[in-house]
């Protein structure tokens, strides 16, 4: 029987090193340059960033989710989950370790579906940390439901010509290429009529209409900070070989890519909530009100206890799901069910734990002098990115119900009157003996 909740000592040493490294080396980047983590570093910042990446590579922790053939360690999703428990609370940390989104998901589909030439041109520079990428699926009129996609790719001789708009195309302003979903055959259902393309961002006809930021953010929209632009594609011509996978496989590739992205979001949520929990507990033990420490107040104790229990429950579910992916090396229906529920739970956990931490800090928690404000502003995004949590609940429910059947008759199979009648049919002699006994000795109460 294999049932082990421990981490092997050698990898635990790496995790311990990561914890110290992130706190001492990466947190200062977060404080001084909080919005430059998904941009090609400017010349003045490169002397800071490159030595940090070199240390990570020296420790064998760079892009570890990919196999050795791609210069990764092939650690898989379970070890990546343990790493993300440390990295996820800091926007800079995944970039320094080569596991930042959306590039991890894009790298995984390139590794799985890309040709040798595509891997050499797009994947290897991505893994080296030399470039960034963008996943361009959603449109102004089309979010979670791809049936509303309008972006078209039409073959014209030796090229594909793409026309349409993409909205919330994360980091398109800094990306070297787009992984773009477009309709190639409108005569069939969209799930069979879409294809995926690799589109270099310097291709003529690509124009960023505006650099949409996340709620609460304020920045110069001409700067290089990560945004989520509205991108216009007008007569964008790319070679035929820039199709990723086969014609009509776009939706399948998108689901493969999003499944990985969703579980990565869930992994990072553990780190965010643990950091909020740490701040919550420290504050509870440091602040006094109404005659004693607030840690002695029942409402605060409930908030801390509930947060701890919810984080541990969620963490185990995420690790179990990651373990399943590593064991099967696929995103089966059952694994997609668990990923969907992890994504749903991630939003609610993020929202609840961070809100409690803000509340326990009082006015300070609502200020810009604590990291809680930014963490809180990210909570609503958690509920909609890579699909709203209600869609994930529906997806999971459909899979769950596949394991059940309707009751064969009017009454449920657990309807007690019928079950009691069947039980009596099994023991008629015993029941008769019981009746005779009770006539003489009385009924036991």
C-alpha positions in Angstrom: 0.0 0.0 0.0 1.5 3.3 -1.1 0.1 6.2 0.8 2.6 8.9 1.8 2.2 12.5 2.7 5.9 13.3 3.1 8.4 14.9 0.8 11.6 13.2 0.0 14.5 14.8 2.0 16.5 15.7 -1.1 13.7 17.7 -2.7 12.7 19.2 0.7 16.2 20.7 0.9 15.5 22.4 -2.4 12.2 23.7 -1.1 13.9 25.0 2.0 16.4 26.8 -0.2 13.6 28.3 -2.3 11.9 29.6 0.8 15.0 31.6 1.9 15.9 32.6 -1.7 12.4 34.0 -2.4 12.2 36.0 0.8 15.8 37.4 0.6 16.4 37.8 -3.1 13.0 38.0 -4.8 10.8 40.0 -2.4 13.0 43.1 -2.9 12.1 43.0 -6.6 8.5 42.9 -5.7 8.8 46.0 -3.6 10.8 48.1 -6.0 9.6 47.0 -9.4 6.2 45.3 -8.8 5.0 45.5 -12.4 8.0 44.5 -14.4 7.9 40.7 -13.8 6.5 39.9 -17.3 8.6 42.2 -19.4 11.9 41.8 -21.1 14.2 43.4 -18.4 15.6 46.8 -19.3 19.4 47.1 -19.4 19.6 48.6 -15.9 17.6 45.7 -14.4 19.2 42.8 -16.3 22.3 42.7 -14.0 19.9 42.0 -11.1 17.7 39.5 -12.8 20.2 37.3 -14.7 22.3 36.3 -11.7 19.1 35.3 -9.9 18.1 33.1 -12.8 21.6 31.6 -12.9 21.3 30.6 -9.2 18.0 28.9 -9.9 19.5 27.0 -12.8 22.5 26.1 -10.8 20.1 24.5 -8.2 18.4 22.6 -10.9 15.1 24.4 -10.4 14.6 26.2 -13.7 11.5 25.2 -15.8 11.3 22.0 -13.8 7.8 21.1 -15.1 9.3 20.1 -18.5 11.4 17.1 -19.4 15.2 16.9 -19.7 14.9 17.0 -23.5 13.6 20.6 -23.0 16.3 21.5 -20.4 13.8 20.9 -17.6 14.0 18.4 -14.8 10.7 16.7 -15.6 9.6 17.1 -12.0 5.9 17.0 -13.1 2.9 18.6 -11.5 3.2 17.4 -7.9 6.6 18.9 -7.3 5.6 22.0 -9.3 2.7 22.3 -6.8 5.1 22.2 -3.8 7.3 24.8 -5.5 4.3 27.0 -6.2 3.4 27.0 -2.6 6.5 29.0 -2.1 6.5 31.0 -5.4 2.9 31.8 -5.9 2.5 34.8 -3.5 5.1 36.8 -5.4 4.6 37.9 -9.0 8.4 38.0 -9.7 9.1 34.5 -8.3 7.7 32.4 -11.1 9.6 34.5 -13.7 12.9 34.0 -11.9 12.2 30.2 -11.8 10.9 30.0 -15.4 7.4 28.8 -14.5 5.4 32.0 -15.0 2.0 32.1 -16.7 0.9 32.3 -19.4 4.2 30.9 -20.6 4.1 27.6 -18.7 0.8 26.6 -20.4 2.0 27.8 -23.8 5.2 25.9 -23.4 3.4 22.7 -22.5 1.2 22.7 -25.6 4.2 23.6 -27.7 6.1 20.7 -26.2 3.1 18.4 -26.9 1.8 19.6 -30.3 4.7 21.5 -31.8 6.9 20.4 -34.7 10.6 20.3 -34.3 10.9 23.6 -36.2 8.2 25.3 -34.0 9.9 24.1 -30.8 13.3 25.5 -32.0 11.8 28.9 -33.0 9.3 29.5 -30.2 9.7 27.0 -27.4 13.4 27.0 -26.7 13.7 30.9 -26.4 10.6 30.7 -24.1 12.3 28.2 -21.9 15.5 30.1 -21.9 13.6 33.1 -20.5 14.6 35.2 -23.5 11.0 36.0 -24.5 7.4 36.1 -23.3 4.3 34.8 -25.0 0.5 35.4 -25.0 -2.5 33.0 -25.1 -5.1 34.8 -27.3 -8.5 33.1 -27.1 -11.2 35.4 -25.7 -12.8 38.1 -27.7 -14.9 41.2 -26.9 -18.1 39.2 -27.5 -16.7 35.8 -26.5 -15.5 34.7 -23.1 -15.9 31.3 -21.7 -18.1 30.1 -24.5 -16.0 29.5 -27.7 -19.2 29.2 -29.8 -19.2 33.0 -30.0 -15.7 33.3 -31.5 -15.5 35.4 -34.6 -11.8 35.6 -35.4 -11.3 33.8 -38.7 -8.2 32.2 -40.3 -8.6 31.6 -44.0 -6.1 29.8 -46.2 -4.7 31.8 -49.0 -2.1 29.9 -51.1 0.9 29.3 -48.9 -0.4 31.4 -46.0 -3.1 31.7 -43.4 -4.8 35.1 -43.3 -6.3 36.0 -39.9 -8.9 38.7 -39.2 -10.6 39.4 -35.9 -10.2 40.9 -32.4 -8.8 39.3 -29.2 -9.6 40.8 -25.8 -7.8 40.3 -22.4 -4.9 38.8 -24.3 -2.6 38.8 -21.3 0.8 40.3 -21.9 0.3 40.6 -25.6 2.1 44.0 -25.3 5.3 42.2 -24.2 4.9 38.9 -26.1 7.1 37.7 -28.9 4.3 35.6 -30.2 0.6 34.8 -29.7 -0.8 31.3 -29.3 -4.1 32.2 -31.0 -7.4 30.3 -31.5 -9.3 31.0 -34.6 -12.2 29.6 -36.6 -11.0 27.7 -39.7 -14.1 25.8 -40.7 -17.4 27.6 -39.8 -19.5 24.8 -41.4 -19.0 22.5 -38.4 -19.5 23.1 -34.7 -16.9 25.4 -33.2 -15.4 22.6 -31.1 -14.4 20.9 -34.4 -13.9 24.0 -36.5 -11.2 25.9 -34.7 -7.5 25.7 -35.1 -4.5 27.0 -33.1 -1.8 29.3 -34.6 1.6 30.7 -33.6 1.5 34.3 -34.6 4.7 36.5 -34.2 3.6 39.8 -32.7 5.8 41.8 -35.2 3.6 40.5 -38.1 2.0 43.3 -40.1 -1.7 43.8 -39.3 -1.4 43.3 -35.5 -2.4 46.4 -33.5 -3.0 46.8 -29.8 -6.1 49.0 -29.5 -5.7 49.5 -25.7 -3.8 48.0 -22.8 -6.5 47.0 -20.4 -5.3 46.8 -16.8 -6.7 44.8 -13.9 -9.2 46.5 -11.6 -7.6 49.0 -9.3 -4.4 49.3 -11.3 -3.0 52.6 -12.4 -0.2 52.9 -14.8 1.1 54.4 -18.0 -0.5 52.4 -20.8 2.4 53.0 -23.0 4.8 51.3 -20.5 5.9 47.7 -20.6 4.1 46.5 -17.5 1.9 43.5 -17.9 -1.6 44.3 -19.2 -4.4 42.4 -20.9 -4.8 44.2 -24.2 -7.5 44.4 -26.8 -5.7 43.2 -30.0 -6.9 43.8 -33.5 -5.8 41.4 -36.3 -6.3 42.8 -39.8 -5.2 40.7 -42.8 -2.5 39.1 -40.7 -0.6 36.7 -42.9 1.4 33.8 -41.4 3.0 30.8 -43.1 1.0 27.5 -43.2 3.6 25.9 -40.9 2.5 28.2 -38.1 -0.5 26.1 -37.4 -0.1 24.4 -34.0 -1.4 20.8 -34.2 -3.8 19.7 -36.9 -6.7 21.6 -38.5 -9.7 21.4 -36.2 -7.7 20.6 -33.1 -7.8 24.2 -31.7 -10.4 23.6 -29.0 -8.7 20.3 -27.9 -5.4 22.2 -27.6 -7.0 25.0 -25.8 -8.5 22.7 -23.2 -5.2 20.9 -22.7 -3.5 24.3 -22.3 -6.2 25.7 -19.9 -6.3 22.5 -17.8 -2.6 22.9 -17.0 -3.1 26.7 -16.4 -6.0 26.1 -14.1 -4.2 23.7 -11.8 -1.2 26.1 -11.8 -3.5 28.9 -10.6 -4.8 26.7 -7.9 -1.2 25.9 -6.8 -0.3 29.6 -6.6 -3.4 30.3 -4.6 -2.1 28.1 -1.7 0.9 30.4 -1.5 -1.2 33.6 -1.5 -3.5 32.3 1.2 -0.6 31.0 3.3 1.0 34.4 3.2 -2.3 36.1 4.2 -2.6 33.5 7.0 0.9 34.4 8.3 0.1 38.1 8.3 -3.3 37.4 10.0 -1.7 35.3 12.9 1.1 37.8 13.4 -1.4 40.7 13.7 -3.6 38.7 16.1 -0.7 38.2 18.4 0.5 41.8 18.2 -2.7 43.9 18.4 -4.6 44.6 21.6 -8.2 45.8 21.9 -11.0 45.7 24.5 -8.8 44.6 27.3 -6.5 42.0 25.7 -4.9 40.7 22.5 -7.3 40.2 19.7 -6.0 36.7 19.4 -8.0 36.0 22.6 -11.3 37.2 20.9 -13.5 34.4 19.8 -14.3 35.9 16.3 -10.6 36.2 15.5 -9.9 32.7 16.7 -12.7 31.4 14.4 -11.3 33.3 11.5 -7.8 31.8 12.0 -9.1 28.3 12.6 -11.3 28.3 9.6 -8.6 29.7 7.4 -6.1 27.1 8.5 -8.5 24.2 8.0 -9.7 25.5 4.5 -6.1 26.0 3.3 -5.1 22.5 4.4 -8.2 20.9 2.8 -7.6 22.8 -0.5 -3.9 22.0 -0.5 -4.5 18.3 -0.2 -7.0 18.4 -3.0 -4.6 20.3 -5.3 -1.7 17.9 -4.5 -3.9 14.9 -5.1 -5.0 16.3 -8.5 -1.4 17.1 -9.4 -0.4 13.5 -8.4 -3.1 12.1 -10.7 -1.8 14.1 -13.7 1.7 12.8 -13.1 0.5 9.3 -12.7 -1.6 9.2 -15.9 0.2 11.8 -18.0 -3.1 13.0 -19.4 -6.1 15.2 -18.7 -8.8 12.6 -18.5 -12.4 13.4 -17.8 -12.0 12.6 -14.1 -8.9 14.7 -13.8 -10.5 17.6 -15.6 -13.3 17.3 -13.0 -10.9 17.7 -10.2 -9.0 20.5 -11.9 -12.4 22.3 -12.4 -13.2 22.0 -8.7 -9.7 23.1 -7.6 -10.2 26.2 -9.7 -13.6 26.9 -8.2 -12.3 26.4 -4.6 -9.2 28.6 -5.4 -11.4 31.6 -6.0 -13.4 31.1 -2.8 -10.4 30.4 -0.6 -8.5 33.4 -2.0 -11.5 35.7 -1.4 -12.3 34.4 2.1 -8.8 34.1 3.6 -7.5 37.4 2.3 -10.7 39.2 3.4 -10.2 37.8 6.9 -6.6 39.0 7.0 -7.7 42.5 5.8 -10.4 42.6 8.4 -8.1 41.6 11.3 -5.6 44.3 10.3 -8.3 46.9 10.4 -7.6 50.2 8.7 -4.0 49.2 8.1 -5.2 46.2 6.1 -7.2 48.5 3.8 -4.2 50.8 3.2 -1.5 50.7 0.6 1.1 50.0 3.3 0.3 46.3 3.4 0.4 43.8 0.5 -3.1 42.7 1.4 -4.8 45.3 -0.8 -3.2 44.0 -3.9 -4.0 40.4 -2.9 -7.6 41.4 -2.3 -7.9 43.1 -5.7 -6.7 39.9 -7.3 -9.5 37.8 -5.8 -12.3 38.6 -8.3 -9.9 37.9 -11.1 -9.3 34.4 -9.6 -13.0 33.8 -10.1 -13.1 34.5 -13.8 -9.7 33.8 -15.3 -9.5 30.7 -17.4 -13.2 30.5 -17.2 -15.7 31.6 -14.5 -16.0 29.3 -11.5 -19.7 28.6 -12.3 -18.7 27.0 -15.6 -16.1 24.9 -13.8 -18.8 23.8 -11.3 -21.1 22.8 -14.2 -18.3 20.9 -15.9 -17.5 19.0 -12.7 -21.2 18.3 -12.0 -21.6 16.7 -15.5 -18.7 14.4 -14.8 -19.9 13.5 -11.3 -23.4 12.7 -12.5 -22.0 10.2 -15.1 -21.3 7.9 -12.2 -25.0 7.8 -11.1 -28.3 6.5 -12.5 -31.8 7.7 -11.8 -33.9 5.7 -9.4 -35.8 2.9 -11.2 -39.2 3.7 -9.8 -41.1 6.6 -8.3 -39.3 6.4 -4.9 -35.6 6.9 -4.3 -33.5 3.8 -3.9 -32.8 4.8 -0.2 -36.6 5.1 0.5 -36.9 3.5 3.9 -40.4 1.9 3.7 -39.4 -0.3 0.7 -36.0 -1.1 2.3 -37.6 -2.2 5.5 -40.1 -4.4 3.6 -37.2 -6.1 1.8 -35.3 -6.6 5.1 -38.4 -8.2 6.6 -38.6 -10.6 3.7 -35.0 -11.8 4.4 -35.7 -12.7 8.1 -39.4 -14.0 8.3 -38.5 -16.7 10.8 -36.5 -14.4 13.1 -39.3 -11.8 13.0 -41.8 -14.5 13.9 -39.6 -15.7 16.8 -39.2 -12.1 18.0 -43.0 -11.7 18.0 -43.5 -14.8 20.1 -40.8 -13.8 22.5 -42.2 -10.4 23.0 -45.7 -11.8 23.7 -44.2 -13.7 26.7 -41.5 -11.2 27.9 -42.8 -7.9 26.6 -41.2 -5.7 24.0 -37.8 -4.4 24.7 -37.6 -0.6 24.7 
